[in-house]
Amino acid sequence: MILALDMCDSIQVYGMINDNYCSRANLNTVPYHYYENGRLDECQMYRAHEKAATGGHRFITEKAIFAKWATRKNLTFSNPSWAESNPV
């Protein structure tokens, strides 16, 4: 993202959820890895990484930073608008 911000006049990012995704009501739980049954779901994984003392990937923090950059740069995020009634 940093390289793209330096090289491009505008950036369109597709499919990245926003930083408040996990705080929405009625959120379906989706496994973080489709091939790991019984493991952490997507939001549990995000929260576990946020709280890790070392290592990890601060997904929620990263999304908040990208949202802040979008207010200052020509940066647009688009996510699918899945209807709650449509099963995956």
Buried (B, 14 or more C-beta within 10 A) or exposed (E): BEEEEEEEEEBEBEEBBEBEBBEEEEEEEEBBEEEEEEEBBBBBBBBEBBEEEEEEEBBBEBBBEBBEBBEEBEBEBEEEEEEEEEEE
